[in-house]
Amino acid sequence: MNYLWIHHCKNLGGVLPTSLGSLTDLEHVRISATNVYGEIPEELGYLPLLQNLTLSENKLTGEIPSSFSDLSNLVNFKVAYNDLTGKIPLLSSTLTTCDLKLNTFTCHQLNNTACSGNNMLGILFDH
């Protein structure tokens, strides 16, 4: 399976399972506009082929896992409209879209990023 697409399913709730990290062929994951809550599993950062990750418009909390620094193929990353907090790990320099708006992140300067509604400063990409 290369794609996991769940969008506008308000009847879908619960936490994201850690077992998603075992689907190593995933390239595109979109779980958005649902009632999914809780923290983003660290295991999502272990998907070596992942290019697009959208987890926007859910009820996710906590920080972006540090394992996301290892997503070297990530091009699009969207987690807008959640309740995420804390520092953002260094993300891949291959990113062309990074949508973080309306969370409560506390650091990093961003390029090509929609990040309104946060408290950002510092450096995100380490070139």
A tleap script that builds the chain and sets N, CA, C and O, in Angstrom:
source leaprc.protein.ff14SB
mol = sequence {
  NMET ASN TYR LEU TRP ILE HIE HIE CYS LYS
  ASN LEU GLY GLY VAL LEU PRO THR SER LEU
  GLY SER LEU THR ASP LEU GLU HIE VAL ARG
  ILE SER ALA THR ASN VAL TYR GLY GLU ILE
  PRO GLU GLU LEU GLY TYR LEU PRO LEU LEU
  GLN ASN LEU THR LEU SER GLU ASN LYS LEU
  THR GLY GLU ILE PRO SER SER PHE SER ASP
  LEU SER ASN LEU VAL ASN PHE LYS VAL ALA
  TYR ASN ASP LEU THR GLY LYS ILE PRO LEU
  LEU SER SER THR LEU THR THR CYS ASP LEU
  LYS LEU ASN THR PHE THR CYS HIE GLN LEU
  ASN ASN THR ALA CYS SER GLY ASN ASN MET
  LEU GLY ILE LEU PHE ASP CHIE
}
set mol.1.N position { 0.852 -1.176 0.000 }
set mol.1.CA position { 0.000 0.000 0.000 }
set mol.1.C position { 0.894 1.235 0.000 }
set mol.1.O position { 1.752 1.396 0.867 }
set mol.2.N position { 0.678 2.109 -0.994 }
set mol.2.CA position { 1.461 3.342 -1.104 }
set mol.2.C position { 0.716 4.557 -0.556 }
set mol.2.O position { 1.338 5.539 -0.151 }
set mol.3.N position { -0.629 4.491 -0.544 }
set mol.3.CA position { -1.450 5.623 -0.140 }
set mol.3.C position { -2.355 5.233 1.022 }
set mol.3.O position { -2.933 4.146 1.046 }
set mol.4.N position { -2.462 6.132 1.969 }
set mol.4.CA position { -3.466 6.014 3.024 }
set mol.4.C position { -4.184 7.354 3.057 }
set mol.4.O position { -3.592 8.363 3.439 }
set mol.5.N position { -5.439 7.376 2.666 }
set mol.5.CA position { -6.196 8.612 2.498 }
set mol.5.C position { -7.487 8.517 3.290 }
set mol.5.O position { -8.381 7.750 2.933 }
set mol.6.N position { -7.590 9.289 4.361 }
set mol.6.CA position { -8.813 9.375 5.163 }
set mol.6.C position { -9.081 10.858 5.363 }
set mol.6.O position { -8.340 11.542 6.071 }
set mol.7.N position { -10.142 11.351 4.737 }
set mol.7.CA position { -10.398 12.799 4.746 }
set mol.7.C position { -11.885 13.049 4.962 }
set mol.7.O position { -12.727 12.387 4.356 }
set mol.8.N position { -12.200 13.998 5.820 }
set mol.8.CA position { -13.578 14.402 6.136 }
set mol.8.C position { -14.424 13.235 6.640 }
set mol.8.O position { -15.560 13.044 6.207 }
set mol.9.N position { -13.864 12.473 7.542 }
set mol.9.CA position { -14.597 11.370 8.183 }
set mol.9.C position { -14.759 11.733 9.655 }
set mol.9.O position { -14.020 11.244 10.509 }
set mol.10.N position { -15.715 12.580 9.941 }
set mol.10.CA position { -15.911 13.058 11.317 }
set mol.10.C position { -16.336 11.938 12.268 }
set mol.10.O position { -16.239 12.098 13.485 }
set mol.11.N position { -16.804 10.812 11.736 }
set mol.11.CA position { -17.161 9.683 12.586 }
set mol.11.C position { -15.945 8.859 12.983 }
set mol.11.O position { -16.044 7.968 13.827 }
set mol.12.N position { -14.799 9.153 12.378 }
set mol.12.CA position { -13.572 8.443 12.705 }
set mol.12.C position { -12.887 9.132 13.873 }
set mol.12.O position { -12.589 10.324 13.798 }
set mol.13.N position { -12.635 8.403 14.945 }
set mol.13.CA position { -11.969 8.961 16.113 }
set mol.13.C position { -10.921 7.994 16.630 }
set mol.13.O position { -10.629 6.980 15.996 }
set mol.14.N position { -10.363 8.313 17.774 }
set mol.14.CA position { -9.337 7.472 18.366 }
set mol.14.C position { -7.959 8.027 18.102 }
set mol.14.O position { -7.802 9.101 17.521 }
set mol.15.N position { -6.963 7.281 18.536 }
set mol.15.CA position { -5.575 7.715 18.371 }
set mol.15.C position { -4.982 7.073 17.123 }
set mol.15.O position { -5.448 6.031 16.662 }
set mol.16.N position { -3.941 7.714 16.583 }
set mol.16.CA position { -3.228 7.140 15.450 }
set mol.16.C position { -2.431 5.929 15.948 }
set mol.16.O position { -1.672 6.050 16.910 }
set mol.17.N position { -2.592 4.779 15.316 }
set mol.17.CA position { -1.887 3.588 15.801 }
set mol.17.C position { -0.395 3.623 15.483 }
set mol.17.O position { 0.014 4.090 14.420 }
set mol.18.N position { 0.400 3.129 16.406 }
set mol.18.CA position { 1.847 3.053 16.178 }
set mol.18.C position { 2.171 2.087 15.044 }
set mol.18.O position { 3.238 2.177 14.436 }
set mol.19.N position { 1.261 1.172 14.760 }
set mol.19.CA position { 1.483 0.184 13.696 }
set mol.19.C position { 1.574 0.827 12.311 }
set mol.19.O position { 2.018 0.170 11.369 }
set mol.20.N position { 1.167 2.090 12.159 }
set mol.20.CA position { 1.348 2.774 10.876 }
set mol.20.C position { 2.821 2.780 10.475 }
set mol.20.O position { 3.147 2.767 9.288 }
set mol.21.N position { 3.694 2.799 11.451 }
set mol.21.CA position { 5.131 2.801 11.179 }
set mol.21.C position { 5.629 1.527 10.535 }
set mol.21.O position { 6.737 1.504 9.999 }
set mol.22.N position { 4.839 0.466 10.574 }
set mol.22.CA position { 5.258 -0.792 9.948 }
set mol.22.C position { 4.842 -0.873 8.475 }
set mol.22.O position { 5.201 -1.828 7.787 }
set mol.23.N position { 4.097 0.107 7.992 }
set mol.23.CA position { 3.676 0.146 6.583 }
set mol.23.C position { 4.736 0.880 5.771 }
set mol.23.O position { 4.511 1.989 5.288 }
set mol.24.N position { 5.888 0.246 5.631 }
set mol.24.CA position { 7.079 0.921 5.107 }
set mol.24.C position { 7.001 1.287 3.624 }
set mol.24.O position { 7.884 1.985 3.126 }
set mol.25.N position { 5.974 0.837 2.908 }
set mol.25.CA position { 5.812 1.228 1.509 }
set mol.25.C position { 5.000 2.506 1.345 }
set mol.25.O position { 4.832 2.992 0.227 }
set mol.26.N position { 4.497 3.053 2.444 }
set mol.26.CA position { 3.679 4.271 2.355 }
set mol.26.C position { 4.489 5.442 1.819 }
set mol.26.O position { 5.586 5.728 2.297 }
set mol.27.N position { 3.934 6.109 0.828 }
set mol.27.CA position { 4.529 7.321 0.267 }
set mol.27.C position { 3.665 8.539 0.554 }
set mol.27.O position { 4.172 9.657 0.646 }
set mol.28.N position { 2.351 8.323 0.697 }
set mol.28.CA position { 1.414 9.423 0.883 }
set mol.28.C position { 0.426 9.061 1.996 }
set mol.28.O position { -0.279 8.055 1.912 }
set mol.29.N position { 0.387 9.893 3.034 }
set mol.29.CA position { -0.544 9.684 4.138 }
set mol.29.C position { -1.340 10.968 4.336 }
set mol.29.O position { -0.775 12.044 4.532 }
set mol.30.N position { -2.652 10.833 4.281 }
set mol.30.CA position { -3.531 11.964 4.584 }
set mol.30.C position { -4.615 11.462 5.522 }
set mol.30.O position { -5.477 10.671 5.140 }
set mol.31.N position { -4.554 11.934 6.741 }
set mol.31.CA position { -5.597 11.686 7.734 }
set mol.31.C position { -5.982 13.073 8.236 }
set mol.31.O position { -5.341 13.625 9.131 }
set mol.32.N position { -7.040 13.626 7.646 }
set mol.32.CA position { -7.378 15.015 7.939 }
set mol.32.C position { -8.880 15.194 8.084 }
set mol.32.O position { -9.675 14.433 7.533 }
set mol.33.N position { -9.246 16.224 8.842 }
set mol.33.CA position { -10.652 16.569 9.079 }
set mol.33.C position { -11.408 15.376 9.661 }
set mol.33.O position { -12.482 15.002 9.189 }
set mol.34.N position { -10.810 14.790 10.707 }
set mol.34.CA position { -11.424 13.673 11.422 }
set mol.34.C position { -11.491 14.041 12.904 }
set mol.34.O position { -11.194 15.176 13.278 }
set mol.35.N position { -11.869 13.109 13.725 }
set mol.35.CA position { -11.838 13.300 15.177 }
set mol.35.C position { -10.709 12.495 15.810 }
set mol.35.O position { -10.810 12.072 16.962 }
set mol.36.N position { -9.632 12.285 15.052 }
set mol.36.CA position { -8.443 11.622 15.574 }
set mol.36.C position { -7.792 12.554 16.596 }
set mol.36.O position { -7.686 13.759 16.363 }
set mol.37.N position { -7.357 11.997 17.723 }
set mol.37.CA position { -6.783 12.807 18.795 }
set mol.37.C position { -5.527 12.141 19.351 }
set mol.37.O position { -5.165 11.035 18.949 }
set mol.38.N position { -4.874 12.827 20.276 }
set mol.38.CA position { -3.676 12.275 20.911 }
set mol.38.C position { -2.417 12.715 20.196 }
set mol.38.O position { -2.434 13.628 19.371 }
set mol.39.N position { -1.329 12.050 20.529 }
set mol.39.CA position { -0.027 12.417 19.980 }
set mol.39.C position { 0.241 11.731 18.646 }
set mol.39.O position { -0.303 10.665 18.357 }
set mol.40.N position { 1.087 12.361 17.842 }
set mol.40.CA position { 1.531 11.764 16.585 }
set mol.40.C position { 2.541 10.675 16.940 }
set mol.40.O position { 3.515 10.950 17.641 }
set mol.41.N position { 2.330 9.457 16.476 }
set mol.41.CA position { 3.263 8.388 16.823 }
set mol.41.C position { 4.668 8.612 16.258 }
set mol.41.O position { 4.829 8.992 15.098 }
set mol.42.N position { 5.661 8.374 17.080 }
set mol.42.CA position { 7.063 8.445 16.680 }
set mol.42.C position { 7.319 7.551 15.462 }
set mol.42.O position { 8.159 7.866 14.619 }
set mol.43.N position { 6.604 6.462 15.380 }
set mol.43.CA position { 6.799 5.470 14.323 }
set mol.43.C position { 6.518 6.013 12.916 }
set mol.43.O position { 7.027 5.465 11.938 }
set mol.44.N position { 5.723 7.070 12.799 }
set mol.44.CA position { 5.506 7.668 11.469 }
set mol.44.C position { 6.808 8.204 10.885 }
set mol.44.O position { 6.943 8.316 9.667 }
set mol.45.N position { 7.754 8.531 11.737 }
set mol.45.CA position { 9.057 9.007 11.277 }
set mol.45.C position { 9.957 7.908 10.758 }
set mol.45.O position { 11.071 8.179 10.310 }
set mol.46.N position { 9.489 6.663 10.813 }
set mol.46.CA position { 10.277 5.524 10.344 }
set mol.46.C position { 9.844 5.048 8.960 }
set mol.46.O position { 10.224 3.956 8.536 }
set mol.47.N position { 9.063 5.844 8.262 }
set mol.47.CA position { 8.580 5.476 6.929 }
set mol.47.C position { 9.549 6.019 5.877 }
set mol.47.O position { 9.496 7.202 5.543 }
set mol.48.N position { 10.436 5.163 5.352 }
set mol.48.CA position { 11.537 5.654 4.514 }
set mol.48.C position { 11.118 6.267 3.184 }
set mol.48.O position { 11.868 7.060 2.615 }
set mol.49.N position { 9.941 5.919 2.675 }
set mol.49.CA position { 9.509 6.418 1.359 }
set mol.49.C position { 8.518 7.573 1.450 }
set mol.49.O position { 8.079 8.095 0.425 }
set mol.50.N position { 8.163 7.973 2.663 }
set mol.50.CA position { 7.117 8.974 2.846 }
set mol.50.C position { 7.488 10.307 2.198 }
set mol.50.O position { 8.530 10.894 2.490 }
set mol.51.N position { 6.597 10.772 1.303 }
set mol.51.CA position { 6.796 12.036 0.592 }
set mol.51.C position { 5.785 13.094 1.018 }
set mol.51.O position { 6.113 14.278 1.094 }
set mol.52.N position { 4.570 12.668 1.292 }
set mol.52.CA position { 3.491 13.593 1.646 }
set mol.52.C position { 2.821 13.121 2.926 }
set mol.52.O position { 2.363 11.982 3.021 }
set mol.53.N position { 2.770 14.015 3.906 }
set mol.53.CA position { 2.118 13.700 5.173 }
set mol.53.C position { 1.205 14.852 5.556 }
set mol.53.O position { 1.669 15.962 5.819 }
set mol.54.N position { -0.104 14.583 5.586 }
set mol.54.CA position { -1.093 15.572 5.991 }
set mol.54.C position { -1.873 15.025 7.170 }
set mol.54.O position { -2.545 13.999 7.066 }
set mol.55.N position { -1.776 15.726 8.298 }
set mol.55.CA position { -2.511 15.372 9.511 }
set mol.55.C position { -3.284 16.593 10.010 }
set mol.55.O position { -3.452 16.764 11.218 }
set mol.56.N position { -3.747 17.429 9.109 }
set mol.56.CA position { -4.418 18.680 9.452 }
set mol.56.C position { -5.863 18.456 9.894 }
set mol.56.O position { -6.485 17.445 9.567 }
set mol.57.N position { -6.371 19.423 10.642 }
set mol.57.CA position { -7.775 19.474 11.061 }
set mol.57.C position { -8.198 18.237 11.855 }
set mol.57.O position { -9.241 17.638 11.593 }
set mol.58.N position { -7.376 17.874 12.817 }
set mol.58.CA position { -7.695 16.804 13.749 }
set mol.58.C position { -7.659 17.386 15.155 }
set mol.58.O position { -7.802 18.596 15.331 }
set mol.59.N position { -7.474 16.553 16.132 }
set mol.59.CA position { -7.367 17.002 17.520 }
set mol.59.C position { -6.064 16.477 18.112 }
set mol.59.O position { -6.029 15.991 19.242 }
set mol.60.N position { -4.988 16.585 17.319 }
set mol.60.CA position { -3.694 16.059 17.735 }
set mol.60.C position { -3.034 16.993 18.738 }
set mol.60.O position { -3.157 18.214 18.638 }
set mol.61.N position { -2.341 16.417 19.694 }
set mol.61.CA position { -1.669 17.169 20.750 }
set mol.61.C position { -0.212 16.719 20.850 }
set mol.61.O position { 0.202 15.765 20.191 }
set mol.62.N position { 0.548 17.414 21.675 }
set mol.62.CA position { 1.948 17.053 21.875 }
set mol.62.C position { 2.834 17.689 20.824 }
set mol.62.O position { 2.442 18.634 20.139 }
set mol.63.N position { 4.039 17.149 20.713 }
set mol.63.CA position { 5.035 17.690 19.793 }
set mol.63.C position { 5.137 16.847 18.530 }
set mol.63.O position { 4.690 15.701 18.491 }
set mol.64.N position { 5.726 17.427 17.510 }
set mol.64.CA position { 6.084 16.661 16.318 }
set mol.64.C position { 7.234 15.745 16.730 }
set mol.64.O position { 8.228 16.225 17.276 }
set mol.65.N position { 7.126 14.453 16.485 }
set mol.65.CA position { 8.171 13.523 16.925 }
set mol.65.C position { 9.546 13.845 16.328 }
set mol.65.O position { 9.656 14.266 15.176 }
set mol.66.N position { 10.572 13.642 17.123 }
set mol.66.CA position { 11.935 13.906 16.657 }
set mol.66.C position { 12.319 12.983 15.509 }
set mol.66.O position { 13.209 13.323 14.730 }
set mol.67.N position { 11.677 11.826 15.382 }
set mol.67.CA position { 11.974 10.903 14.289 }
set mol.67.C position { 11.660 11.509 12.923 }
set mol.67.O position { 12.141 11.012 11.905 }
set mol.68.N position { 10.862 12.572 12.886 }
set mol.68.CA position { 10.522 13.215 11.617 }
set mol.68.C position { 11.753 13.852 10.968 }
set mol.68.O position { 11.734 14.159 9.776 }
set mol.69.N position { 12.810 14.049 11.735 }
set mol.69.CA position { 14.059 14.551 11.169 }
set mol.69.C position { 14.658 13.558 10.184 }
set mol.69.O position { 15.468 13.937 9.338 }
set mol.70.N position { 14.267 12.288 10.284 }
set mol.70.CA position { 14.805 11.243 9.419 }
set mol.70.C position { 13.997 11.033 8.145 }
set mol.70.O position { 14.345 10.166 7.343 }
set mol.71.N position { 12.936 11.792 7.936 }
set mol.71.CA position { 12.094 11.639 6.744 }
set mol.71.C position { 12.742 12.378 5.571 }
set mol.71.O position { 12.322 13.478 5.213 }
set mol.72.N position { 13.753 11.774 4.989 }
set mol.72.CA position { 14.581 12.451 3.983 }
set mol.72.C position { 13.884 12.655 2.640 }
set mol.72.O position { 14.365 13.435 1.818 }
set mol.73.N position { 12.764 11.976 2.397 }
set mol.73.CA position { 12.036 12.138 1.135 }
set mol.73.C position { 10.806 13.032 1.272 }
set mol.73.O position { 10.067 13.227 0.307 }
set mol.74.N position { 10.589 13.568 2.450 }
set mol.74.CA position { 9.378 14.347 2.711 }
set mol.74.C position { 9.381 15.651 1.908 }
set mol.74.O position { 10.314 16.450 1.992 }
set mol.75.N position { 8.310 15.843 1.128 }
set mol.75.CA position { 8.167 17.020 0.285 }
set mol.75.C position { 7.055 17.932 0.813 }
set mol.75.O position { 7.205 19.154 0.824 }
set mol.76.N position { 5.950 17.342 1.245 }
set mol.76.CA position { 4.809 18.094 1.763 }
set mol.76.C position { 4.481 17.614 3.176 }
set mol.76.O position { 4.320 16.418 3.419 }
set mol.77.N position { 4.384 18.573 4.103 }
set mol.77.CA position { 4.105 18.262 5.506 }
set mol.77.C position { 3.077 19.264 6.006 }
set mol.77.O position { 3.332 20.468 6.035 }
set mol.78.N position { 1.900 18.753 6.403 }
set mol.78.CA position { 0.817 19.628 6.834 }
set mol.78.C position { 0.211 19.105 8.127 }
set mol.78.O position { -0.292 17.982 8.186 }
set mol.79.N position { 0.265 19.935 9.161 }
set mol.79.CA position { -0.332 19.590 10.459 }
set mol.79.C position { -1.144 20.769 11.009 }
set mol.79.O position { -1.300 20.899 12.223 }
set mol.80.N position { -1.649 21.609 10.140 }
set mol.80.CA position { -2.398 22.802 10.553 }
set mol.80.C position { -3.681 22.411 11.293 }
set mol.80.O position { -4.210 21.313 11.123 }
set mol.81.N position { -4.154 23.332 12.107 }
set mol.81.CA position { -5.442 23.199 12.805 }
set mol.81.C position { -5.494 21.983 13.733 }
set mol.81.O position { -6.419 21.174 13.662 }
set mol.82.N position { -4.498 21.869 14.593 }
set mol.82.CA position { -4.468 20.873 15.651 }
set mol.82.C position { -4.154 21.603 16.950 }
set mol.82.O position { -4.295 22.824 17.020 }
set mol.83.N position { -3.739 20.892 17.954 }
set mol.83.CA position { -3.309 21.484 19.221 }
set mol.83.C position { -1.871 21.077 19.522 }
set mol.83.O position { -1.534 20.758 20.662 }
set mol.84.N position { -1.031 21.092 18.494 }
set mol.84.CA position { 0.361 20.698 18.654 }
set mol.84.C position { 1.153 21.815 19.328 }
set mol.84.O position { 0.830 22.993 19.178 }
set mol.85.N position { 2.182 21.437 20.064 }
set mol.85.CA position { 2.961 22.393 20.846 }
set mol.85.C position { 4.449 22.082 20.718 }
set mol.85.O position { 4.855 21.122 20.062 }
set mol.86.N position { 5.240 22.921 21.362 }
set mol.86.CA position { 6.664 22.656 21.521 }
set mol.86.C position { 7.504 23.016 20.324 }
set mol.86.O position { 7.079 23.737 19.420 }
set mol.87.N position { 8.718 22.488 20.347 }
set mol.87.CA position { 9.686 22.773 19.300 }
set mol.87.C position { 9.459 21.849 18.110 }
set mol.87.O position { 9.011 20.712 18.254 }
set mol.88.N position { 9.779 22.367 16.946 }
set mol.88.CA position { 9.672 21.609 15.705 }
set mol.88.C position { 11.045 21.013 15.418 }
set mol.88.O position { 12.039 21.739 15.408 }
set mol.89.N position { 11.118 19.702 15.185 }
set mol.89.CA position { 12.428 19.121 14.859 }
set mol.89.C position { 12.915 19.619 13.513 }
set mol.89.O position { 12.123 20.090 12.697 }
set mol.90.N position { 14.215 19.517 13.277 }
set mol.90.CA position { 14.735 19.858 11.955 }
set mol.90.C position { 14.094 18.925 10.948 }
set mol.90.O position { 14.124 17.705 11.111 }
set mol.91.N position { 13.522 19.495 9.921 }
set mol.91.CA position { 12.833 18.714 8.901 }
set mol.91.C position { 13.655 18.693 7.623 }
set mol.91.O position { 14.582 19.486 7.457 }
set mol.92.N position { 13.316 17.795 6.734 }
set mol.92.CA position { 14.056 17.592 5.501 }
set mol.92.C position { 14.172 18.873 4.680 }
set mol.92.O position { 13.228 19.658 4.598 }
set mol.93.N position { 15.330 19.073 4.079 }
set mol.93.CA position { 15.524 20.229 3.200 }
set mol.93.C position { 14.810 20.029 1.867 }
set mol.93.O position { 14.802 20.935 1.033 }
set mol.94.N position { 14.209 18.857 1.651 }
set mol.94.CA position { 13.450 18.599 0.428 }
set mol.94.C position { 12.028 19.146 0.506 }
set mol.94.O position { 11.302 19.108 -0.487 }
set mol.95.N position { 11.620 19.652 1.662 }
set mol.95.CA position { 10.260 20.170 1.818 }
set mol.95.C position { 9.992 21.326 0.865 }
set mol.95.O position { 10.794 22.253 0.745 }
set mol.96.N position { 8.857 21.254 0.195 }
set mol.96.CA position { 8.414 22.386 -0.608 }
set mol.96.C position { 7.181 23.026 0.020 }
set mol.96.O position { 6.916 24.207 -0.204 }
set mol.97.N position { 6.419 22.253 0.813 }
set mol.97.CA position { 5.255 22.772 1.515 }
set mol.97.C position { 5.295 22.287 2.958 }
set mol.97.O position { 5.459 21.098 3.232 }
set mol.98.N position { 5.141 23.240 3.871 }
set mol.98.CA position { 5.113 22.908 5.295 }
set mol.98.C position { 4.063 23.804 5.940 }
set mol.98.O position { 4.304 24.993 6.153 }
set mol.99.N position { 2.903 23.240 6.251 }
set mol.99.CA position { 1.783 24.005 6.795 }
set mol.99.C position { 1.607 23.660 8.271 }
set mol.99.O position { 1.172 22.562 8.617 }
set mol.100.N position { 1.949 24.611 9.129 }
set mol.100.CA position { 1.920 24.413 10.573 }
set mol.100.C position { 0.939 25.336 11.281 }
set mol.100.O position { 0.901 25.365 12.511 }
set mol.101.N position { 0.154 26.084 10.534 }
set mol.101.CA position { -0.622 27.163 11.135 }
set mol.101.C position { -1.634 26.680 12.176 }
set mol.101.O position { -2.128 25.553 12.142 }
set mol.102.N position { -1.910 27.591 13.091 }
set mol.102.CA position { -2.896 27.425 14.156 }
set mol.102.C position { -2.641 26.218 15.043 }
set mol.102.O position { -3.528 25.401 15.290 }
set mol.103.N position { -1.406 26.132 15.513 }
set mol.103.CA position { -0.987 25.244 16.579 }
set mol.103.C position { -0.331 26.148 17.621 }
set mol.103.O position { -0.587 27.352 17.615 }
set mol.104.N position { 0.477 25.632 18.486 }
set mol.104.CA position { 1.149 26.469 19.485 }
set mol.104.C position { 2.640 26.161 19.529 }
set mol.104.O position { 3.200 25.936 20.602 }
set mol.105.N position { 3.278 26.150 18.371 }
set mol.105.CA position { 4.716 25.903 18.324 }
set mol.105.C position { 5.456 27.110 18.883 }
set mol.105.O position { 4.943 28.228 18.858 }
set mol.106.N position { 6.662 26.879 19.388 }
set mol.106.CA position { 7.384 27.940 20.085 }
set mol.106.C position { 8.705 28.339 19.448 }
set mol.106.O position { 9.413 29.179 20.003 }
set mol.107.N position { 9.062 27.767 18.302 }
set mol.107.CA position { 10.360 28.149 17.746 }
set mol.107.C position { 10.416 27.970 16.246 }
set mol.107.O position { 9.516 27.396 15.632 }
set mol.108.N position { 11.487 28.471 15.671 }
set mol.108.CA position { 11.927 28.268 14.300 }
set mol.108.C position { 11.395 29.285 13.287 }
set mol.108.O position { 10.228 29.676 13.295 }
set mol.109.N position { 12.315 29.682 12.424 }
set mol.109.CA position { 11.993 30.509 11.272 }
set mol.109.C position { 11.757 29.554 10.109 }
set mol.109.O position { 12.478 28.567 9.967 }
set mol.110.N position { 10.780 29.827 9.294 }
set mol.110.CA position { 10.380 28.868 8.276 }
set mol.110.C position { 10.386 29.491 6.883 }
set mol.110.O position { 10.051 30.662 6.710 }
set mol.111.N position { 10.765 28.702 5.915 }
set mol.111.CA position { 10.689 29.101 4.509 }
set mol.111.C position { 9.618 28.255 3.836 }
set mol.111.O position { 9.475 27.076 4.161 }
set mol.112.N position { 8.858 28.836 2.898 }
set mol.112.CA position { 7.800 28.121 2.177 }
set mol.112.C position { 6.814 27.467 3.136 }
set mol.112.O position { 6.388 26.330 2.934 }
set mol.113.N position { 6.464 28.196 4.169 }
set mol.113.CA position { 5.663 27.604 5.234 }
set mol.113.C position { 4.509 28.518 5.611 }
set mol.113.O position { 4.679 29.729 5.749 }
set mol.114.N position { 3.338 27.925 5.775 }
set mol.114.CA position { 2.195 28.637 6.334 }
set mol.114.C position { 2.230 28.379 7.831 }
set mol.114.O position { 2.007 27.253 8.276 }
set mol.115.N position { 2.512 29.424 8.614 }
set mol.115.CA position { 2.710 29.183 10.041 }
set mol.115.C position { 2.025 30.238 10.912 }
set mol.115.O position { 2.452 30.463 12.045 }
set mol.116.N position { 0.996 30.876 10.418 }
set mol.116.CA position { 0.319 31.885 11.232 }
set mol.116.C position { -0.321 31.241 12.456 }
set mol.116.O position { -0.670 30.061 12.438 }
set mol.117.N position { -0.468 32.017 13.505 }
set mol.117.CA position { -1.098 31.539 14.719 }
set mol.117.C position { -0.169 30.745 15.617 }
set mol.117.O position { -0.640 29.981 16.460 }
set mol.118.N position { 1.150 30.905 15.459 }
set mol.118.CA position { 2.137 30.238 16.292 }
set mol.118.C position { 3.045 31.291 16.908 }
set mol.118.O position { 2.859 32.483 16.666 }
set mol.119.N position { 4.018 30.872 17.697 }
set mol.119.CA position { 5.012 31.761 18.297 }
set mol.119.C position { 6.388 31.297 17.839 }
set mol.119.O position { 7.089 30.609 18.580 }
set mol.120.N position { 6.781 31.669 16.621 }
set mol.120.CA position { 7.980 31.124 16.015 }
set mol.120.C position { 9.172 32.070 16.099 }
set mol.120.O position { 9.024 33.291 16.056 }
set mol.121.N position { 10.383 31.461 16.223 }
set mol.121.CA position { 11.641 32.176 16.101 }
set mol.121.C position { 12.741 31.154 15.915 }
set mol.121.O position { 12.558 29.985 16.253 }
set mol.122.N position { 13.895 31.574 15.378 }
set mol.122.CA position { 15.018 30.667 15.223 }
set mol.122.C position { 15.122 30.063 13.841 }
set mol.122.O position { 14.612 30.632 12.877 }
set mol.123.N position { 15.779 28.912 13.727 }
set mol.123.CA position { 16.086 28.287 12.457 }
set mol.123.C position { 15.436 26.906 12.390 }
set mol.123.O position { 15.503 26.143 13.354 }
set mol.124.N position { 14.810 26.582 11.267 }
set mol.124.CA position { 14.182 25.268 11.095 }
set mol.124.C position { 15.057 24.346 10.266 }
set mol.124.O position { 15.265 23.194 10.648 }
set mol.125.N position { 15.577 24.825 9.137 }
set mol.125.CA position { 16.323 23.947 8.230 }
set mol.125.C position { 17.811 24.111 8.457 }
set mol.125.O position { 18.308 25.236 8.518 }
set mol.126.N position { 18.515 23.026 8.580 }
set mol.126.CA position { 19.958 23.009 8.760 }
set mol.126.C position { 20.587 22.572 7.453 }
set mol.126.O position { 20.697 21.376 7.182 }
set mol.127.N position { 21.001 23.539 6.637 }
set mol.127.CA position { 21.544 23.197 5.299 }
set mol.127.C position { 23.017 22.915 5.397 }
set mol.127.O position { 23.656 22.610 4.390 }
savepdb mol mol.pdb
quit
